[in-house]
Amino acid sequence: MNYSKELLKGTTNTMILTSLNSGDKYGYQIIKQIKQLSDNSLKLGEGTIYPILHKLERGRMLESYWIEQENLPKRKYYHITEKGKRKIKEAREEWKKFSTLIDKLFFNTKSFILNEK
């Protein structure tokens, strides 16, 4: 399923931080993990993920470091900071409240129920 850019925009930062919460990764590993864990439903491109990684790093939610590889270009790895971990916790709490509200509005409120025939 293709999700709207607007829907993804509000969750991409948290998806990236959550990916890094399980261990340090370079950008393409983050892309692959999100794709795999979403059963190929979420496909973030490099043009999406790298600007977000840089923004999260500027916000001190991530730190980065380079690793040299034999006969290969060096890779930039990202590491989540304590501030980034706190952001995940805040985002999860906010998401629970928000998604509960949206479910209530979309599926339980008579004024929002569509006449489906």
C-alpha positions as CSV (number, residue, x, y, z in Angstrom):
1,M,0.0,0.0,0.0
2,N,1.2,3.5,-0.8
3,Y,0.8,5.9,2.1
4,S,0.4,9.6,1.5
5,K,3.5,11.8,2.0
6,E,1.6,13.9,4.6
7,L,0.9,10.8,6.7
8,L,4.5,9.7,6.6
9,K,5.9,13.1,7.2
10,G,4.7,13.1,10.8
11,T,6.2,9.7,11.6
12,T,9.5,9.4,9.7
13,N,11.7,11.0,12.4
14,T,10.4,8.6,15.0
15,M,10.8,5.6,12.6
16,I,14.4,6.5,12.1
17,L,15.1,7.1,15.8
18,T,13.4,3.8,16.6
19,S,15.5,2.0,14.0
20,L,18.7,3.4,15.7
21,N,17.4,2.4,19.1
22,S,18.2,-1.2,18.3
23,G,21.8,-0.3,17.4
24,D,24.1,1.9,15.3
25,K,23.5,1.8,11.6
26,Y,24.4,3.6,8.4
27,G,21.7,5.2,6.3
28,Y,21.0,2.3,3.9
29,Q,20.7,-0.1,6.8
30,I,18.0,2.1,8.3
31,I,16.2,2.2,5.0
32,K,16.3,-1.6,4.7
33,Q,15.2,-2.2,8.2
34,I,12.2,0.1,8.0
35,K,11.2,-1.5,4.6
36,Q,11.6,-5.0,6.1
37,L,9.8,-4.4,9.3
38,S,6.9,-2.8,7.4
39,D,6.6,-5.8,5.0
40,N,7.8,-3.6,2.2
41,S,5.0,-1.1,2.7
42,L,7.3,1.8,3.8
43,K,10.0,2.6,1.3
44,L,12.1,5.6,2.3
45,G,14.5,6.8,-0.3
46,E,17.9,8.3,0.2
47,G,16.6,11.7,-0.7
48,T,14.2,11.4,2.2
49,I,16.3,9.8,4.9
50,Y,19.6,11.7,4.7
51,P,18.2,15.2,5.2
52,I,16.3,13.8,8.2
53,L,19.4,12.2,9.6
54,H,21.3,15.5,9.3
55,K,18.4,17.4,10.9
56,L,18.2,14.9,13.8
57,E,22.0,15.2,14.2
58,R,21.8,19.0,14.4
59,G,19.1,18.6,17.0
60,R,21.4,16.4,19.0
61,M,19.2,13.4,18.8
62,L,21.8,11.5,16.9
63,E,25.6,11.4,16.7
64,S,27.6,10.2,13.7
65,Y,31.0,8.7,13.2
66,W,32.9,7.2,10.2
67,I,34.1,3.7,9.8
68,E,36.9,2.8,7.4
69,Q,36.4,-0.3,5.3
70,E,39.1,-2.3,3.5
71,N,38.9,-1.6,-0.2
72,L,35.6,0.1,0.2
73,P,34.5,3.7,0.8
74,K,34.2,4.6,4.5
75,R,30.6,4.6,5.9
76,K,28.9,7.1,8.2
77,Y,27.2,5.4,11.1
78,Y,24.5,7.0,13.3
79,H,24.1,6.5,17.0
80,I,21.0,7.6,19.0
81,T,21.6,9.9,21.9
82,E,19.7,10.1,25.2
83,K,17.8,13.0,23.9
84,G,16.8,10.9,20.9
85,K,15.6,8.1,23.2
86,R,13.5,10.6,25.1
87,K,12.1,11.8,21.9
88,I,11.0,8.3,21.0
89,K,9.2,7.9,24.3
90,E,7.5,11.3,23.9
91,A,6.5,10.4,20.3
92,R,5.1,7.0,21.3
93,E,3.0,8.5,24.1
94,E,1.7,11.2,21.7
95,W,1.0,8.6,19.0
96,K,-1.1,6.5,21.4
97,K,-3.2,9.4,22.4
98,F,-3.5,10.7,18.8
99,S,-4.3,7.4,17.2
100,T,-6.9,6.6,19.9
101,L,-8.6,10.0,19.2
102,I,-8.5,9.4,15.4
103,D,-9.9,5.9,15.8
104,K,-12.7,7.3,18.0
105,L,-13.5,10.0,15.4
106,F,-13.2,7.8,12.4
107,F,-14.9,4.7,13.6
108,N,-17.0,5.3,16.7
109,T,-18.6,8.7,16.3
110,K,-21.9,8.7,14.5
111,S,-21.3,12.0,12.9
112,F,-18.2,10.6,11.2
113,I,-19.6,7.3,10.1
114,L,-20.1,7.2,6.3
115,N,-23.3,5.8,4.9
116,E,-21.7,2.9,3.1
117,K,-24.1,1.0,0.9
